[in-house]
């Protein structure tokens, strides 16, 4: 919420508006936030059903993996009336909890429109272990993306390595430094974050294709940017040129990691009906 207040221009440093959430602040600087609750951006409410036990895909040793529905933010937003996955999961877990407040440790996120596997900790003692899985790339994430083919398929399996930056300061949109440089926008490269993705076409049904995507790194909108700039925007992704659809056709299908007990864990989320309508189950 603090980050979004900054991005909408409600924060001031020494009297000057600041929209950069990562701006360093030093001792002696006055930080002021001014806003009216009734003027904050309100999200359009979506009909997202409550989580059920069937949405819990894995829960052992202080680690829980949930099948997140589309159109549900992972964490609270500025719109207090809008539900979020953390709150929904706490409600579900509290029904079976003996007493006390349900704990959830957040270690990664999915975009609100993305569905599928997302991992939390339910025991604070597991936070260091879970954080290490992501920081050291010890957890393998696999996504399915339904894309539109804007150009002929060049190869069935490929990799993309580049640097991503925020393309527009006032909007949550990203681009590679290569893409920006090709359009005459310079100066972004020093601030870029390394992004590495692997892709494979599983099924083609012109002019669409089903793509398996593996984000080796975890940058914001990484798969969406990589596929869009490659000429395969994800269906339903209005931000990056995708064709209109009822939802963003991006699904976190699988998480694979070695648990704290040394055993390999593979968790899969069922294929959503929206994908089944376009492609046979893969």
C-alpha positions in Angstrom: 0.0 0.0 0.0 2.9 2.4 0.8 4.4 1.7 -2.6 1.2 2.4 -4.4 0.6 5.7 -2.4 4.0 6.8 -3.6 3.3 5.8 -7.3 0.0 7.8 -7.4 1.8 10.9 -6.2 0.7 11.1 -2.6 4.2 11.1 -1.1 6.5 14.1 -0.7 10.2 14.4 0.3 11.0 17.8 1.7 7.9 19.2 0.0 8.6 17.8 -3.4 6.4 15.0 -4.8 8.2 11.7 -5.2 6.8 8.8 -7.3 9.9 6.5 -7.0 9.2 3.9 -4.3 12.9 2.9 -4.2 14.1 6.4 -3.6 16.8 6.4 -0.8 15.7 8.5 2.2 18.3 9.8 4.7 18.1 11.3 8.2 16.7 14.8 8.4 14.4 14.4 5.3 10.8 15.2 5.9 8.5 12.5 4.5 4.8 13.5 4.1 1.9 11.6 2.7 -1.3 13.4 1.7 -4.4 11.8 0.2 -8.1 11.5 0.6 -9.5 8.0 1.0 -12.5 8.8 -1.2 -10.2 9.9 -4.1 -8.0 6.7 -4.1 -8.3 4.6 -7.2 -11.0 2.0 -6.7 -10.6 -1.4 -8.4 -13.5 -2.9 -10.3 -14.8 -5.7 -8.3 -14.4 -9.2 -9.7 -16.5 -12.2 -8.9 -13.8 -14.4 -7.4 -15.1 -17.4 -5.3 -13.7 -18.1 -1.9 -10.8 -20.6 -1.6 -11.7 -24.2 -0.6 -9.6 -27.1 0.7 -9.3 -28.2 -2.9 -7.2 -25.1 -3.6 -4.5 -26.2 -1.1 -2.2 -28.2 -3.3 0.5 -28.9 -0.7 0.9 -28.3 3.1 3.7 -29.9 4.9 6.6 -28.9 7.2 5.5 -25.3 7.4 5.2 -24.8 3.6 1.9 -24.3 1.8 1.3 -24.1 -1.9 -2.1 -22.8 -3.1 -3.8 -22.7 -6.5 -4.5 -19.0 -6.9 -7.5 -18.1 -9.0 -7.2 -15.4 -11.6 -8.3 -11.8 -10.9 -7.3 -12.1 -7.3 -4.3 -9.9 -6.1 -1.7 -11.8 -4.0 -1.6 -9.1 -1.3 -3.8 -6.2 -0.2 -4.2 -3.3 -2.6 -5.2 0.4 -2.1 -8.8 -0.7 -2.5 -9.7 -2.0 0.9 -12.9 -3.5 -0.5 -11.0 -5.7 -2.9 -10.2 -9.2 -1.6 -6.7 -10.7 -1.9 -5.1 -14.2 -1.7 -3.4 -13.7 1.6 -6.7 -12.7 3.3 -8.6 -15.4 1.6 -6.1 -18.1 2.6 -6.0 -16.9 6.2 -9.8 -17.2 6.3 -9.7 -20.7 5.0 -6.9 -21.8 7.4 -8.5 -20.1 10.4 -11.5 -22.5 10.1 -9.3 -25.4 11.0 -6.8 -23.6 13.3 -7.1 -24.4 17.0 -6.5 -20.8 18.2 -4.6 -17.6 17.5 -4.1 -15.7 14.3 -3.0 -17.7 11.2 0.5 -16.8 10.1 1.5 -16.5 6.4 5.0 -15.7 5.2 5.1 -14.1 1.7 8.1 -15.1 -0.5 6.9 -14.5 -4.1 3.8 -13.2 -5.9 1.7 -13.7 -8.9 0.1 -10.9 -10.9 -3.5 -10.5 -10.0 -4.6 -11.9 -13.4 -2.3 -14.9 -13.2 -3.5 -18.2 -11.8 -1.7 -21.2 -10.4 0.8 -22.3 -7.8 2.0 -19.9 -5.2 4.0 -20.7 -2.1 3.8 -19.3 1.4 5.2 -20.3 4.8 2.8 -21.1 7.7 5.7 -21.4 10.2 8.0 -18.4 10.8 10.8 -20.9 11.4 10.6 -21.9 7.7 11.1 -18.3 6.4 14.9 -18.6 6.0 14.6 -21.9 4.2 11.9 -20.7 1.8 13.7 -17.4 1.1 16.8 -19.4 0.2 14.8 -21.4 -2.4 14.0 -18.3 -4.3 17.2 -16.3 -3.7 19.4 -19.2 -4.8 17.2 -20.4 -7.7 16.6 -23.7 -6.0 12.9 -23.7 -6.9 11.8 -24.5 -10.4 8.8 -22.7 -11.6 6.9 -23.8 -14.7 4.1 -21.8 -16.4 1.7 -22.3 -19.3 0.9 -19.4 -21.5 -1.6 -19.2 -24.3 -0.2 -16.7 -26.9 -1.0 -15.2 -30.2 1.6 -15.8 -33.0 2.3 -12.3 -34.5 5.0 -13.8 -36.8 6.0 -17.3 -38.0 7.4 -19.6 -35.4 11.2 -19.4 -35.5 12.0 -22.3 -33.2 10.3 -24.7 -30.8 12.6 -24.3 -27.9 14.5 -21.1 -27.0 15.9 -18.9 -24.3 15.8 -15.2 -23.6 18.4 -13.3 -21.5 18.2 -9.6 -21.2 17.7 -6.7 -18.7 14.3 -5.4 -17.8 13.4 -1.9 -16.6 10.2 0.0 -15.9 9.2 1.4 -19.2 6.8 4.1 -17.9 7.4 5.7 -14.5 3.7 6.3 -13.8 2.5 2.9 -15.0 3.3 -0.7 -14.1 4.8 -1.6 -17.4 8.2 -3.1 -18.1 10.4 -3.6 -21.2 13.9 -4.9 -22.0 16.7 -2.3 -22.4 17.2 -3.7 -25.9 13.6 -3.0 -26.9 13.9 0.5 -25.5 17.2 1.2 -27.3 15.8 0.0 -30.6 13.1 2.7 -30.2 15.5 5.4 -29.4 15.0 5.4 -25.6 18.4 5.4 -24.0 19.7 5.7 -20.5 17.8 2.7 -19.1 20.5 0.0 -19.3 22.4 0.9 -16.1 19.3 0.3 -14.1 18.2 -2.9 -15.8 17.7 -6.1 -13.9 18.9 -9.4 -15.4 16.1 -11.6 -16.6 16.4 -15.2 -17.9 13.5 -17.3 -19.3 13.2 -20.6 -21.1 10.4 -21.4 -23.5 9.0 -24.4 -25.4 6.0 -24.5 -27.8 3.8 -27.4 -26.7 0.9 -27.1 -29.1 0.1 -24.9 -32.1 -3.4 -24.0 -33.3 -2.9 -21.1 -35.7 -2.9 -18.2 -34.9 -2.4 -19.3 -31.3 0.1 -21.5 -29.4 0.4 -23.1 -26.0 3.8 -22.3 -24.5 5.6 -23.8 -21.6 7.6 -21.1 -19.8 10.3 -21.4 -17.1 11.4 -18.1 -15.5 14.9 -18.8 -14.2 14.9 -15.3 -12.6 11.8 -13.7 -11.0 11.5 -10.2 -12.4 8.2 -8.3 -12.5 6.2 -9.2 -15.6 9.2 -11.2 -16.9 7.3 -13.8 -18.9 4.8 -11.3 -20.2 7.5 -9.0 -21.5 9.7 -11.7 -22.9 6.9 -13.3 -24.9 5.5 -10.0 -26.1 8.8 -8.7 -27.4 9.4 -12.1 -29.0 6.2 -11.7 -31.1 4.0 -13.9 -28.9 1.9 -11.7 -26.6 -0.1 -13.6 -24.0 -3.8 -13.7 -24.8 -5.7 -11.3 -22.5 -2.6 -9.2 -21.7 -3.8 -5.7 -22.6 -0.6 -4.2 -21.2 1.7 -6.0 -23.6 -0.5 -6.2 -26.7 -2.3 -9.4 -26.2 -5.7 -10.1 -27.9 -8.8 -9.5 -25.7 -9.9 -12.3 -23.4 -11.8 -12.8 -20.2 -8.6 -13.4 -18.3 -4.8 -13.3 -18.7 -3.9 -16.7 -20.1 -0.9 -17.3 -17.9 -1.0 -20.1 -15.4 1.7 -21.2 -12.9 1.4 -24.9 -13.5 4.2 -26.4 -11.4 6.6 -25.7 -8.5 9.4 -28.2 -7.9 11.9 -28.0 -5.0 13.7 -30.0 -2.4 12.0 -29.8 1.0 13.6 -29.1 4.3 13.5 -32.9 5.0 15.6 -33.6 1.9 12.7 -35.0 -0.1 11.9 -33.7 -3.6 8.5 -31.9 -3.8 6.6 -31.5 -7.1 3.3 -29.5 -6.9 1.0 -29.0 -9.9 -2.1 -26.9 -10.3 -4.9 -28.2 -12.5 -5.3 -26.8 -16.0 -7.9 -24.0 -15.9 -11.0 -24.4 -18.0 -10.1 -21.3 -20.1 -7.0 -23.2 -21.4 -9.0 -26.4 -22.0 -11.3 -24.4 -24.3 -8.4 -23.4 -26.5 -6.2 -26.4 -26.3 -6.4 -30.1 -25.3 -5.0 -30.8 -21.9 -1.2 -30.9 -22.0 
